[in-house]
Amino acid sequence: MSQSIPFLTAQEFYDRVSPVRAVRALRDTLRAGFDPAADHQRISSKLSSGEFLLMPSEAGDIAGIKVLSVAPGNPARNLPRIQGTYILFDSETLTPRQLIDGVALTNVRTAAVRWPPSRMPCLSAKARCAWCSTAQGSRACPI
């Protein structure tokens, strides 16, 4: 591969992906039939100074893997305990298309997943259950 892969820094990612946009993307992905329980297995690999976490996934025309390092000794070195990168691929050719700061992606994804599914009745019960363990209440979907 002769082209460089564009890198989206944490700040660039936060600037492009608002919390509402992240919730909408998650909602749309689940509505399109994505089942998190059927996604690829996550891998944890122990290392002498911590571990690697490898999180592959595929949905529609994209595939990707988040590679995180967890180094418990890093805070004493004034380094983050968790660091990483997400590599986004075209799912047909498996050509890398984008690198994204993995911690920023995790932060935004975690916030979106924690959005109360009861506020998204536009999702099927199966999708709500896949999103989190239970769906409670019934309100108009705000997004």
DRENMIMAR-473709 format. One line per 4 residues: number of its first residue (from 1); their letters; for each residue x, y, z of N, C-alpha, C, O, CB. Coordinates in nm, 3 decimals. Atoms other than C-alpha are relative to their C-alpha. Glycine has a CB too. Layout:
BEGIN
NUM = a = X Y Z X Y Z X Y Z X Y Z X Y Z; ...
! end
This chain:
BEGIN
1 = msqs = 0.084 -0.117 0.000 0.000 0.000 0.000 0.089 0.124 0.000 0.172 0.141 0.089 -0.096 0.000 0.121; -0.089 -0.113 0.015 0.160 0.321 -0.112 -0.057 0.130 0.056 0.018 0.226 0.076 0.034 0.019 -0.144; 0.059 -0.123 -0.052 -0.085 0.582 0.021 0.003 -0.001 0.153 -0.007 -0.106 0.217 -0.144 0.017 -0.051; 0.009 -0.007 -0.145 -0.078 0.708 0.375 -0.147 -0.002 0.041 -0.234 0.043 -0.034 0.071 0.128 0.054
5 = ipfl = 0.137 0.011 -0.050 -0.389 0.642 0.583 -0.028 0.122 0.086 0.049 0.150 0.178 -0.021 -0.133 0.081; 0.029 -0.118 -0.082 -0.554 0.955 0.724 -0.026 -0.038 0.146 -0.087 -0.141 0.175 -0.122 0.074 -0.057; 0.016 0.022 -0.144 -0.548 0.980 1.105 -0.089 0.108 0.058 -0.066 0.227 0.036 0.137 -0.002 0.072; 0.091 -0.090 -0.067 -0.831 1.138 1.304 0.041 0.007 0.147 0.026 -0.090 0.220 -0.148 -0.046 -0.016
9 = taqe = -0.042 -0.016 -0.139 -0.697 1.276 1.633 -0.122 -0.001 0.091 -0.236 0.006 0.045 0.081 0.132 0.019; 0.110 -0.002 -0.096 -0.905 1.268 1.949 -0.083 0.127 -0.016 -0.206 0.120 -0.021 0.053 -0.010 0.144; 0.075 -0.125 0.012 -0.999 1.635 1.914 -0.079 0.005 -0.130 -0.194 0.049 -0.131 0.095 0.120 0.009; 0.073 0.002 0.128 -1.090 1.595 1.547 -0.120 -0.093 0.007 -0.226 -0.062 -0.047 0.094 -0.043 -0.114
13 = fydr = 0.112 0.093 -0.014 -1.306 1.295 1.635 -0.112 0.063 0.083 -0.228 0.058 0.044 0.047 -0.132 0.065; 0.102 -0.065 -0.084 -1.485 1.483 1.917 -0.070 0.113 -0.076 -0.190 0.133 -0.060 0.065 0.054 0.128; 0.059 -0.109 0.078 -1.539 1.778 1.681 -0.099 -0.053 -0.105 -0.197 0.015 -0.136 0.109 0.081 -0.068; 0.084 0.056 0.107 -1.697 1.551 1.415 -0.116 -0.085 0.050 -0.220 -0.095 -0.016 0.084 -0.082 -0.092
17 = vspv = 0.101 0.095 -0.049 -1.898 1.310 1.630 -0.056 0.049 0.133 0.001 0.024 0.239 0.060 -0.144 0.014; 0.067 -0.047 -0.122 -2.132 1.477 1.877 -0.068 -0.118 0.069 -0.088 -0.222 0.006 -0.103 0.113 -0.033; 0.073 0.107 -0.067 -2.309 1.268 2.140 -0.130 -0.038 -0.072 -0.162 -0.156 -0.083 -0.032 0.041 0.143; 0.125 0.030 0.071 -2.638 1.298 1.948 0.030 -0.076 -0.129 -0.041 -0.171 -0.163 -0.077 0.131 -0.032
21 = ravr = -0.037 0.072 0.124 -2.469 1.191 1.624 0.040 -0.144 0.031 0.008 -0.235 -0.046 0.115 0.073 -0.072; -0.041 0.135 -0.037 -2.317 0.890 1.802 -0.121 -0.087 0.033 -0.127 -0.203 -0.008 0.097 0.003 0.119; 0.121 0.075 -0.033 -2.656 0.783 1.942 -0.078 -0.032 -0.126 -0.128 -0.143 -0.141 -0.089 0.079 0.100; 0.070 0.025 0.127 -2.815 0.821 1.598 0.069 -0.109 -0.081 0.003 -0.195 -0.139 -0.009 0.130 -0.082
25 = alrd = -0.074 0.101 0.076 -2.541 0.615 1.436 -0.021 -0.138 0.060 -0.041 -0.236 -0.011 0.151 0.034 -0.004; 0.024 0.128 -0.068 -2.582 0.342 1.697 -0.143 -0.048 -0.028 -0.164 -0.165 -0.061 0.024 0.014 0.152; 0.140 0.034 0.027 -2.960 0.349 1.655 -0.017 -0.052 -0.142 -0.078 -0.157 -0.163 -0.091 0.122 0.022; 0.015 0.038 0.140 -2.938 0.330 1.277 0.066 -0.135 -0.029 0.013 -0.215 -0.107 0.058 0.107 -0.091
29 = tlra = -0.070 0.127 0.020 -2.688 0.044 1.289 -0.080 -0.116 0.056 -0.093 -0.221 -0.008 0.139 0.004 0.066; 0.082 0.105 -0.060 -2.906 -0.158 1.524 -0.129 -0.022 -0.080 -0.171 -0.136 -0.099 -0.034 0.036 0.145; 0.122 0.012 0.081 -3.218 -0.084 1.317 0.026 -0.072 -0.131 -0.063 -0.139 -0.184 -0.059 0.139 -0.028; -0.035 0.065 0.126 -3.036 -0.208 1.008 0.028 -0.149 0.018 0.054 -0.221 -0.079 0.122 0.067 -0.062
33 = gfdp = -0.015 0.142 -0.024 -3.000 -0.547 1.176 0.129 -0.044 0.066 0.150 -0.163 0.087 -0.014 -0.070 -0.125; -0.124 0.038 -0.066 -2.659 -0.536 1.341 -0.031 -0.059 0.136 -0.107 -0.001 0.214 0.095 0.122 0.013; 0.020 0.067 -0.128 -2.652 -0.777 1.635 0.134 -0.007 0.073 0.219 -0.087 0.035 -0.061 -0.143 -0.019; -0.128 0.000 -0.071 -2.370 -0.702 1.882 0.039 -0.137 0.054 0.158 -0.170 0.062 -0.004 0.099 0.113
37 = aadh = -0.030 0.133 -0.055 -2.400 -1.052 2.029 0.058 -0.093 -0.106 0.126 -0.190 -0.072 -0.125 -0.061 0.061; -0.049 0.085 0.109 -2.321 -1.203 1.688 0.128 0.055 -0.064 0.179 -0.003 -0.160 -0.108 -0.016 -0.106; -0.119 -0.061 0.057 -2.023 -0.976 1.618 0.124 -0.083 0.034 0.116 -0.180 0.110 0.017 0.145 0.051; -0.125 0.074 -0.019 -1.663 -1.096 1.614 0.045 0.001 0.146 0.016 0.094 0.221 0.109 0.060 -0.088
41 = qris = -0.048 0.017 -0.136 -1.501 -1.216 1.934 0.112 0.100 0.032 0.200 0.125 -0.051 0.050 -0.144 0.022; -0.108 -0.088 -0.047 -1.287 -0.973 2.132 0.113 -0.087 0.053 0.092 -0.198 0.101 -0.051 0.097 0.111; -0.118 0.076 -0.040 -0.935 -1.082 2.214 0.080 0.082 0.100 0.104 0.201 0.080 0.087 -0.037 -0.125; -0.088 -0.061 -0.098 -0.725 -1.004 2.519 0.129 -0.080 -0.001 0.128 -0.202 0.010 -0.065 0.004 0.143
45 = skls = -0.130 0.067 0.003 -0.354 -1.081 2.503 0.091 0.062 0.105 0.126 0.180 0.096 0.064 0.010 -0.142; -0.086 -0.048 -0.109 -0.140 -1.051 2.815 0.141 0.029 -0.051 0.194 -0.043 -0.136 0.004 -0.104 0.115; -0.136 -0.039 0.032 0.196 -0.878 2.785 0.076 0.020 0.130 0.015 0.024 0.237 0.003 0.130 -0.086; -0.080 -0.015 -0.122 0.482 -0.831 3.030 -0.033 0.129 0.076 -0.020 0.133 0.198 0.147 -0.002 -0.035
49 = sgef = 0.030 -0.128 -0.066 0.378 -0.469 3.101 -0.149 0.035 0.000 -0.187 0.147 0.033 0.077 0.110 -0.067; 0.144 -0.028 0.006 0.001 -0.503 3.058 -0.070 -0.096 -0.093 -0.052 -0.217 -0.083 -0.024 0.143 -0.046; 0.069 0.086 0.096 -0.219 -0.630 2.780 -0.044 0.078 -0.123 -0.058 0.200 -0.121 -0.120 -0.066 0.065; 0.064 -0.053 0.120 -0.349 -0.574 2.429 -0.145 -0.043 0.003 -0.177 -0.156 0.042 0.072 -0.051 -0.131
53 = llmp = 0.140 0.032 0.022 -0.723 -0.559 2.369 -0.027 0.020 -0.148 -0.005 0.129 -0.201 -0.095 0.087 0.090; 0.028 -0.004 0.144 -0.826 -0.638 2.010 -0.151 -0.019 -0.019 -0.208 -0.118 0.026 0.081 -0.110 -0.078; 0.145 0.002 0.014 -1.185 -0.563 1.910 -0.040 0.015 -0.146 -0.062 0.127 -0.193 -0.064 0.111 0.085; 0.042 -0.006 0.140 -1.277 -0.655 1.552 -0.152 0.011 -0.012 -0.225 -0.034 0.076 0.049 -0.123 -0.076
57 = seag = 0.143 -0.013 0.024 -1.619 -0.570 1.407 -0.023 0.022 -0.149 0.066 0.067 -0.222 -0.060 0.116 0.083; 0.038 -0.020 0.140 -1.801 -0.560 1.074 -0.148 0.032 -0.006 -0.230 -0.035 0.056 0.034 -0.126 -0.086; 0.139 -0.040 0.019 -2.122 -0.385 0.973 -0.013 0.063 -0.138 0.045 0.168 -0.166 -0.048 0.099 0.112; 0.021 -0.055 0.134 -2.234 -0.334 0.616 0.127 0.008 -0.081 0.198 -0.092 -0.095 -0.062 0.137 0.010
61 = diag = -0.116 -0.015 0.088 -1.963 -0.193 0.394 0.128 0.041 0.071 0.226 0.077 0.007 -0.031 0.102 -0.105; -0.122 -0.032 -0.075 -1.715 -0.126 0.673 0.036 -0.112 0.097 -0.050 -0.186 0.145 -0.017 0.133 0.076; -0.053 0.092 -0.100 -1.500 -0.340 0.897 0.107 0.077 0.074 0.160 0.176 0.023 0.056 -0.135 -0.064; -0.104 -0.070 -0.073 -1.256 -0.239 1.163 0.045 -0.078 0.120 -0.015 -0.177 0.160 -0.047 0.135 0.041
65 = ikvl = -0.052 0.060 -0.123 -1.052 -0.329 1.462 0.055 0.112 0.088 0.131 0.198 0.043 0.110 -0.107 -0.031; -0.056 -0.092 -0.098 -0.982 -0.130 1.774 0.110 -0.075 0.072 0.088 -0.185 0.124 -0.110 0.055 0.100; -0.115 0.058 -0.067 -0.640 -0.205 1.917 0.036 0.093 0.116 0.078 0.207 0.095 0.123 -0.021 -0.098; -0.032 -0.080 -0.118 -0.590 -0.083 2.273 0.112 -0.067 0.078 0.122 -0.190 0.082 -0.124 0.019 0.089
69 = svap = -0.099 0.051 -0.094 -0.297 -0.120 2.507 -0.040 0.048 0.139 -0.081 0.163 0.156 0.147 0.047 -0.038; 0.027 -0.035 -0.139 -0.352 -0.125 2.882 0.130 -0.024 0.076 0.176 -0.137 0.092 -0.120 -0.086 0.060; -0.128 0.007 -0.069 -0.035 -0.046 3.073 -0.016 0.061 0.139 -0.006 0.183 0.155 0.112 0.075 -0.081; 0.025 -0.051 -0.135 -0.101 -0.017 3.448 0.113 0.088 0.056 0.086 0.174 0.140 -0.021 -0.115 0.093
73 = gnpa = -0.112 -0.081 -0.049 0.246 0.134 3.508 0.014 0.135 -0.067 0.096 0.216 -0.024 0.126 -0.075 -0.018; -0.017 -0.125 0.074 0.199 0.421 3.264 -0.031 0.128 0.078 0.040 0.227 0.059 -0.085 -0.003 -0.119; 0.023 -0.125 -0.073 0.044 0.677 3.502 0.123 0.048 0.078 0.144 0.168 0.090 -0.116 -0.018 0.096; -0.124 -0.038 -0.070 0.371 0.672 3.701 0.101 0.062 -0.096 0.192 0.132 -0.054 0.063 -0.122 0.071
77 = rnlp = -0.088 -0.057 0.105 0.544 0.764 3.372 -0.063 0.123 -0.064 -0.012 0.175 -0.164 0.030 -0.106 -0.108; 0.078 -0.111 0.059 0.294 1.045 3.306 -0.051 -0.032 -0.139 -0.057 0.054 -0.226 0.084 0.125 -0.005; 0.060 0.046 0.126 0.146 0.840 3.022 -0.139 -0.055 0.031 -0.164 -0.101 0.142 0.089 -0.107 -0.070; 0.133 0.058 -0.023 -0.215 0.729 2.978 0.008 -0.150 0.025 0.089 -0.221 -0.036 -0.091 0.029 -0.119
81 = riqg = 0.008 0.144 -0.029 -0.300 0.387 3.121 -0.049 -0.076 -0.123 -0.002 -0.186 -0.151 -0.093 -0.026 0.120; 0.057 0.063 0.120 -0.502 0.309 2.805 0.030 0.088 -0.120 0.006 0.209 -0.117 -0.153 -0.024 0.015; -0.028 -0.070 0.126 -0.390 0.405 2.453 -0.046 -0.091 -0.113 -0.058 -0.212 -0.095 0.152 0.036 -0.013; 0.036 0.087 0.110 -0.498 0.284 2.115 -0.043 0.072 -0.126 -0.049 0.194 -0.132 -0.108 -0.089 0.042
85 = tyil = 0.038 -0.047 0.133 -0.608 0.321 1.757 -0.107 -0.092 -0.056 -0.105 -0.213 -0.034 0.122 0.006 -0.095; 0.099 0.077 0.074 -0.908 0.212 1.554 0.039 0.007 -0.147 0.069 0.115 -0.198 -0.147 0.054 0.024; -0.031 0.006 0.143 -0.839 0.100 1.197 -0.128 -0.035 -0.073 -0.184 -0.142 -0.053 0.113 -0.104 -0.031; 0.122 0.019 0.078 -1.136 0.136 0.962 0.037 -0.051 -0.140 0.123 0.006 -0.206 -0.082 0.133 -0.010
89 = fdse = -0.026 0.063 0.129 -1.139 -0.085 0.650 -0.125 0.000 -0.087 -0.237 0.003 -0.035 0.052 -0.143 0.019; 0.107 0.033 0.093 -1.352 -0.121 0.341 -0.024 -0.150 0.017 0.072 -0.227 0.010 0.037 0.039 -0.151; 0.022 0.142 -0.031 -1.522 -0.457 0.410 0.015 -0.092 -0.120 0.039 -0.212 -0.103 -0.138 -0.018 0.059; -0.015 0.086 0.118 -1.505 -0.583 0.051 0.147 -0.023 -0.036 0.187 -0.136 -0.063 -0.073 0.061 -0.119
93 = tltp = -0.140 0.011 0.041 -1.139 -0.509 -0.027 0.094 -0.013 0.120 0.211 -0.049 0.105 0.040 0.121 -0.084; -0.080 -0.003 -0.123 -1.016 -0.488 0.335 0.116 0.099 -0.010 0.222 0.080 0.050 0.054 -0.139 0.031; -0.096 -0.108 0.013 -0.827 -0.175 0.236 -0.017 0.097 0.117 -0.128 0.144 0.141 -0.016 0.074 -0.135; 0.013 -0.098 -0.110 -0.750 0.050 0.536 -0.038 0.136 -0.056 0.019 0.183 -0.154 0.133 0.011 0.081
97 = rqli = 0.050 -0.130 0.047 -0.937 0.380 0.497 0.026 0.114 0.099 0.044 0.229 0.058 -0.148 -0.010 -0.028; -0.010 -0.107 -0.100 -0.900 0.569 0.826 0.057 -0.057 0.129 0.027 -0.170 0.166 -0.138 0.065 0.026; -0.045 0.030 -0.136 -0.715 0.560 1.157 -0.068 0.101 0.091 -0.078 0.220 0.058 0.158 0.007 0.012; 0.072 -0.086 -0.094 -0.903 0.700 1.457 0.057 -0.021 0.139 0.089 -0.134 0.177 -0.154 -0.029 -0.003
101 = dgva = -0.045 0.012 -0.138 -0.787 0.774 1.810 -0.095 -0.097 0.073 -0.215 -0.072 0.083 0.005 0.140 0.070; 0.081 0.105 -0.060 -0.908 0.463 1.994 -0.065 0.038 0.132 -0.175 -0.008 0.161 0.083 -0.119 0.020; 0.057 -0.041 -0.128 -0.965 0.623 2.334 -0.118 0.095 -0.023 -0.220 0.083 0.044 0.108 0.067 0.089; 0.111 -0.090 0.031 -1.181 0.901 2.185 -0.120 -0.080 -0.052 -0.233 -0.055 -0.011 0.044 0.106 -0.105
105 = ltnv = 0.108 0.084 0.052 -1.383 0.642 1.993 -0.068 -0.076 0.115 -0.191 -0.083 0.120 0.055 -0.100 -0.105; 0.055 0.072 -0.115 -1.428 0.439 2.314 -0.085 0.092 0.086 -0.194 0.054 0.129 0.112 -0.062 0.084; 0.075 -0.094 -0.084 -1.540 0.745 2.510 -0.136 0.034 -0.061 -0.237 0.035 0.008 0.080 0.129 0.020; 0.125 -0.037 0.067 -1.803 0.843 2.252 -0.093 -0.121 -0.010 -0.213 -0.108 0.014 0.028 0.056 -0.141
109 = rtaa = 0.080 0.122 0.010 -1.922 0.485 2.199 -0.062 -0.036 0.135 -0.180 -0.071 0.142 0.085 -0.116 -0.052; 0.052 0.034 -0.133 -1.956 0.423 2.573 -0.115 0.091 0.039 -0.215 0.044 0.093 0.112 0.008 0.104; 0.109 -0.094 -0.031 -2.166 0.736 2.618 -0.125 -0.033 -0.082 -0.236 -0.028 -0.030 0.044 0.145 -0.027; 0.115 0.031 0.086 -2.389 0.639 2.323 -0.070 -0.128 0.045 -0.193 -0.134 0.045 0.045 -0.015 -0.146
113 = vrwp = 0.058 0.126 -0.044 -2.441 0.284 2.451 -0.077 0.019 0.130 -0.174 -0.052 0.155 0.108 -0.107 0.017; 0.067 -0.024 -0.129 -2.543 0.420 2.791 -0.126 0.084 -0.014 -0.199 0.101 0.083 0.095 0.068 0.095; 0.123 -0.075 0.022 -2.818 0.633 2.635 -0.116 -0.093 0.033 -0.119 -0.206 -0.017 -0.010 0.055 -0.147; 0.106 0.092 -0.042 -3.136 0.491 2.791 -0.081 -0.054 -0.118 -0.140 0.024 -0.193 -0.093 0.070 0.098
117 = psrm = 0.077 0.056 0.110 -3.298 0.249 2.547 -0.148 0.030 0.011 -0.219 0.026 -0.089 0.021 -0.149 -0.006; 0.140 -0.035 -0.016 -3.634 0.346 2.694 -0.032 0.130 -0.073 -0.148 0.160 -0.100 -0.035 0.013 0.148; 0.021 -0.124 0.074 -3.584 0.678 2.515 0.007 -0.022 -0.149 0.003 0.073 -0.227 0.103 0.105 0.041; -0.007 0.034 0.141 -3.558 0.496 2.184 -0.100 -0.109 -0.036 -0.059 -0.217 -0.080 0.141 -0.045 -0.037
121 = pcls = 0.096 0.104 0.034 -3.885 0.306 2.132 -0.002 -0.029 -0.150 -0.065 -0.124 -0.194 -0.138 0.041 0.046; -0.008 0.024 0.144 -3.809 0.337 1.760 0.083 -0.125 -0.030 0.081 -0.174 -0.142 0.060 0.122 -0.071; -0.074 0.125 0.017 -3.579 0.036 1.813 -0.091 -0.116 0.036 -0.179 -0.103 0.122 0.128 -0.002 0.087; 0.076 0.120 -0.035 -3.726 -0.310 1.820 0.040 -0.047 0.139 0.146 -0.010 0.190 0.023 -0.112 -0.104
125 = akar = -0.033 0.054 -0.132 -3.738 -0.491 2.153 0.129 -0.080 -0.006 0.210 -0.074 0.087 -0.115 -0.089 0.054; -0.123 0.078 0.014 -3.465 -0.725 2.024 0.122 0.091 -0.003 0.223 0.062 0.062 -0.005 -0.086 -0.127; -0.113 -0.093 0.008 -3.238 -0.432 1.939 0.025 0.065 0.135 0.140 0.081 0.176 -0.025 0.108 -0.107; -0.018 -0.060 -0.132 -3.302 -0.269 2.277 0.066 -0.100 0.094 0.155 -0.063 0.171 -0.135 0.048 0.059
129 = cawc = -0.058 0.101 -0.087 -3.220 -0.596 2.451 0.146 -0.027 -0.037 0.228 -0.055 0.050 -0.081 -0.130 -0.007; -0.139 0.018 0.042 -2.903 -0.632 2.244 0.084 0.118 0.045 0.203 0.104 0.074 0.010 -0.017 -0.152; -0.071 -0.121 -0.035 -2.812 -0.276 2.331 0.036 -0.001 0.148 0.149 0.032 0.185 -0.084 0.124 -0.033; -0.031 0.018 -0.142 -2.838 -0.333 2.704 -0.093 -0.108 0.053 -0.174 -0.162 -0.022 -0.015 0.135 0.080
133 = staq = 0.069 0.118 -0.051 -2.991 -0.590 2.932 -0.151 0.012 0.002 -0.220 -0.089 -0.018 0.048 -0.029 0.137; 0.146 -0.013 -0.002 -3.344 -0.447 2.959 -0.041 0.132 -0.061 0.036 0.228 -0.063 -0.054 -0.011 0.143; 0.058 -0.124 0.049 -3.564 -0.187 2.799 -0.112 0.039 0.096 -0.201 -0.042 0.124 -0.053 -0.014 -0.147; 0.099 -0.042 -0.098 -3.773 0.016 3.042 -0.076 0.119 -0.053 -0.021 0.203 -0.125 0.066 0.033 0.134
137 = gsra = 0.079 -0.118 0.030 -4.054 0.261 2.995 -0.030 0.015 -0.147 0.004 -0.069 -0.230 0.070 0.121 0.049; 0.038 -0.029 0.138 -4.186 0.417 2.679 -0.018 0.148 -0.015 -0.115 0.204 0.036 -0.128 -0.076 -0.040; 0.008 -0.143 0.028 -4.121 0.773 2.567 0.025 0.020 -0.148 0.077 -0.068 -0.216 0.101 0.080 0.085; -0.029 -0.032 0.140 -4.103 0.939 2.231 0.149 0.006 -0.022 0.222 0.062 0.061 -0.066 0.132 -0.041
141 = cpi = -0.143 -0.001 0.033 -3.765 0.891 2.067 0.042 0.144 -0.029 -0.014 0.206 -0.120 0.031 -0.093 -0.122; -0.038 -0.139 0.016 -3.589 1.229 2.095 0.091 0.027 -0.119 0.120 0.143 -0.151 0.067 0.047 0.122; -0.094 -0.025 0.109 -3.359 1.176 1.801 -0.047 -0.061 -0.130 0.021 -0.049 -0.232 0.137 -0.054 0.034
! end
